[in-house]
Amino acid sequence: MLSAHKLEFGQTIFANDENRGVFDMLEDSKDCKYIPGGSVTNSIRVMKWCLKDSKDYNCMILGCVGQDAYGYKLKETLDKLGVTCHIETNSDHPTSRCGCVIHEKERCLIPEIMASTHLSNEFISKLITEKHFEKVEVFFIEGYFVKEKFSALQELCKYFIANKKTIALTLSATFMIQYYFDMIKEMADNSDMIFCNEDEAEAFSKTGSKDLQVISEAIHKSLKPNCKRIVVITCGKDPVYITRWCNKNNQLDFIIKQFVPQVNSSDIVDTNGCGDAFVGGFLSKYVQGASLNECAKTGILASGVVLKNVGATFPEKCEI
């Protein structure tokens, strides 16, 4: 099937005329599952799951879908989870989707990006005017979004900076850093928290080094001074690496290495969404004022749960 559609395991290949037939094949399969995505949606769902039924904390998502069954399904699922949806509907473009083929723990992703890139500045301005963001503590951005709607992100960052809110960014993918570095860099300059894996951190640092301390120092030095900013690097089965920069002494203020418990290979079902789950778990503790160690521990545990399920999914009950 993969060779017929010129796809490859371990690769993300955007939808085109040669591979678009895979979507129909997946939907005709008895094993087909529908999961609300993409990256930020995964993190928000996991964050809400970790917060359980807390009345003190809520999660909100901002985006755009088409006027179709996919868009309806996505909003319906998020509503059931208790996530507040500020989702614009665009009648000219279908809802974005991503096909995920999984076979014996290997996966291939086929994203088709459509309505999600058409979130309008007018929709955002209306939400700001109506004060929907007044109680928001953390604004979370994915790097994928900078390509199509950079002006919208700039407007949102301006609002959250003016209102002294925390801004978090996930670098998302090495190819985004390589092709859209200046835009990613501006978002990083605005951010108080930056999440990435070791490959993304290396690409952003432009050091060519594998040493996480060297990489972290280079990232901090390259950005506008911010005494609050932390850089969080996940490294698969190796410890999570968290750093903050001390502008006064011009050196790393601290380094936290959070151990990752070993997972038996037989328990691993799908790695899809593990990084997103880590961020969701991390932020669920961060908004509650927990230590960075506790934030990282919860992120690791959430990631471990998703690792044992298909896609970014988890049991109904959270036992973290």
N, C-alpha and C positions, 0 to 999 in steps of 0.2 A: 504493500500500500504506500509506504513512504517513498520508495524509489519511483513508483508510478506518478507521484505528485512532486517529485524532486524535493523531498524533505529529508531531514537528517536528525537522528536522536542527539540530544544535548544542544540543539541549536534553536534559536528563535528566528523564524523566517516569516516576514510579513506576508499577509494574504495577497495573492495575485491570481491571474486567470488560470495558471497552471495548477495551483493547489487549493483553490476555493471550494472544489468539490468535496474536500475532506469534511467540511462542516455538515453537509448532507449525510455523509457516511457516518459521522459521529452521532448525529441526531436520529439516525435509523437504527443505531445500536441499542440493544437492551441494557447495556451498561452505562448509557449516557447519563451524566449528572450535570445539573445547572447550578453554578455557584456565582454569587455576586462578586464582581471584580471591578477594576484591577487592583494595583498595588495599594493605594491609599484606602480603598474600600475594604480590602483584606485586613489592613491594620486597624481600621475603625471597628470592624466587626469583632476582631479579637479583643480590642480594648474594651468594648462594651461587654463582651463575654466575661472578661476578667473582673470588671466592676460589678458583675452580677446584677442584682436588682437595686443597686444603690440609688437612693433618692437625692443624694448630694451631688452626684456627678452624672453628666449626660454626654453623649457623643452626637455630633452633627456632621453631615456630609454635604458638600457643595459640588454640583456637577451638571451634566447635560446628557439627556438620552433622546432617542427618537420616539416617534409616536407609533410604537409597535409592540408586539408581544414581549420582546426582550426587555424593553424599557419598563413595561408594566410589571414583569416578573421581578426585575431588579428592585424596583421601588416597593413592591409588595413584601419581598423578603426582608428588606431593611426595616420596613415598618413593623413587621412581626418581631424583629430583634430589639425594637425600641430605639432605633437610631433615628434622630430627627433629620428629615430629608429636605434640603433646599435644592431641588433638582429641576432645572429648566427642561422643557420639552421642545424639541426642534422638529417641525413637521417636514423639513426639507432633507433631512439626513437620518438614516437608520441608526439604531443604537450600536455602539462599538461592541465588539466581541473578540474573544480569543479562544481558538480551538486548542485543546491540550490532549495529545495522544500519549497514553501511558502503556508501556509494555515491559513487564519484569523490571520495574523500578526505573526504567529509562523513560525519558519524556521528550516530546517535541512540541514547541509552542508556535501557533499560527495566529498572531494578532491581526485584527482588521479594525483600524482606528477611523471612526466616522463622527457621530454626533458629539462625542466627548470633547472634541477640539473646538466646538462651536458655542461653548459657554459664552454668553454675551456680557460685555462691560455694563450694559444697561441693567441686566438682571442683578449683577453684583452691586451696582450703585444703589438700586432699589432696596436691596437687603441691608446695605449700610445705612441708608436714610431711615429705614424703618427700625433700625437699632437691633437687628437680629443677632449681631455679633458682640453686643455689649458685655455679656457674661462669659464670652469665650476666653479661656486661659492660655490655650496652646493652639496655634495655627500650624497645620502640618501640610507640607508641600512635597509632591513627588517630582523628581527631575524630568520625567517623561513629559510633563505638561509644558515645559518652557518652550518647546519648538513651535507650537501653534498659538498659544495664548499668553505670550510673555507680558503683554501690556496689562492683561487681567491680573496676573501675579504681581506686577509692579504696583497696581492700584491697591490690591489687598495688603501687600507688605507695608505700603505707606500708611494705611489705616491702622494696622496692628502695631507698627513702630510708634506712631503718634499716641496710641493708647497704652503704650508700655506693656504689651503682651509678648509672650514667648513665641518665637517662630522656630519651627523645626523643619529640617529638610532631609530627604533621603536622596542620595546621588543616583540611585536607580539602576544605572548600567554604564559600563565602560564606554560603549559606543556613543552614548549621549554626552559624556564628558569630552570625548575626542572631537565630536562634530559640532557641539554647541557650548564649548568651554566658557566663552565670555558671558553667556546668559546664566549658565550654572554658577559661575563665579559670582555674579551679582547677587543671585539668590543666597549663596553661601555667605557673602558679606553681610546680608541682612539677618542671617540666622543665628540663634542662640544654641541650637543643637544640630549637629550634622551626623546622620547615620549612613554607614557604608560598609561594604565588605572589603576584604584586604585588596582585591583587584581594583575596585573602584577608588579606594584610598590611594593606591599607588599611581593610578592614572591621573588623579586630580593633583597629587603632590608633584608630579613630573620629576621625581628624584631618580627613578630607575632602581631604587633600593627595595629590598624585601624586609628591611629592619623597620618594625612598626614605630619605634621611637623616632627614627630619622624621618619617616613618612609623616607622623603626627606633628613634629616640630615644623616641617615644611608647610603643612596645611595651615597651621595656626599663624605662622609668619606671613603667609601670602594673603591673609584676610585682614579686613579692617579691624582695629583693636576692639575687643569686646571681652571684658573681664568675666562675663557670665558664660561665654561660649564653651561647650564641651564637644569633643569629637568622639564618636562611638564607632569602633571598628569591630565587626563580627568576622570570625575566622573559621567558620565551620565547626569542627570538633575541637579546635584549639581555643584558648581563653579569649573572652571578649576584652577588648583593650579600650579604656576610656581615659581621655586626657583633657586638661584645661591649661590655658596659658596664663602666665603671670606677666602682665605688661611692665610692671615696676622693675622686676628682676630680669626681664627678657629671657625667660626660660619656662619650661613646663612646670606648672604649679603642682600638679600631681599626676600620677599614673595609677590607674586601677586595672588589675587583671582579674577578671571573674572567670573562675573555672567552669568548664562545660562538662556535665556528667556524660559518661560513655553510653552510647545507645547500641544495642545489639543490631547487627546488620539485618537479621531476620525480622526485626520489628519495624524496619524502615519500609514505608509504603510508597511515599512520594515526597520529594524535596520541594515541590512547588509551593510557594507562599511561606516558606520557613522564615526568610528574612523579614517579610511583612509582619508575620506573627510576633517575631522578636520585638519589633518596634511597638506593636499594639500592647504587648505585655509590659514593656518598659514604660510607656506613657501612662498606663493605668496606675502604676505606682507613683510616677513622677507628679501627677496632678494631686496625689494625696500627701505629698510632702515627704515621701520615703527617701532613704539614702540612695545614692547612685548604685551602691552594691545591691541593695534590695531591688531596685529598678531592673538592673541587669539580670539578677537571679530570676525574676518573674518573666522577663523577656525570653530567657533561655528555656524555662519550663513551658511557656506557651509555644515556643518553636518546636520543642520536643513532642508536644501533643499533636501539632499539625503534621509533623514528620511521619506520624503513625496513621495518618488518614489521607484519603484522596483529595488533592487540592488543598486550599486554605479552609479546611473544615475541622470541626471539633465536636465532642459530645455535647448534648444539651446542657448538662450540669458541669459547671467549672469547679474542679477540686484543687485548683492552684491556691 
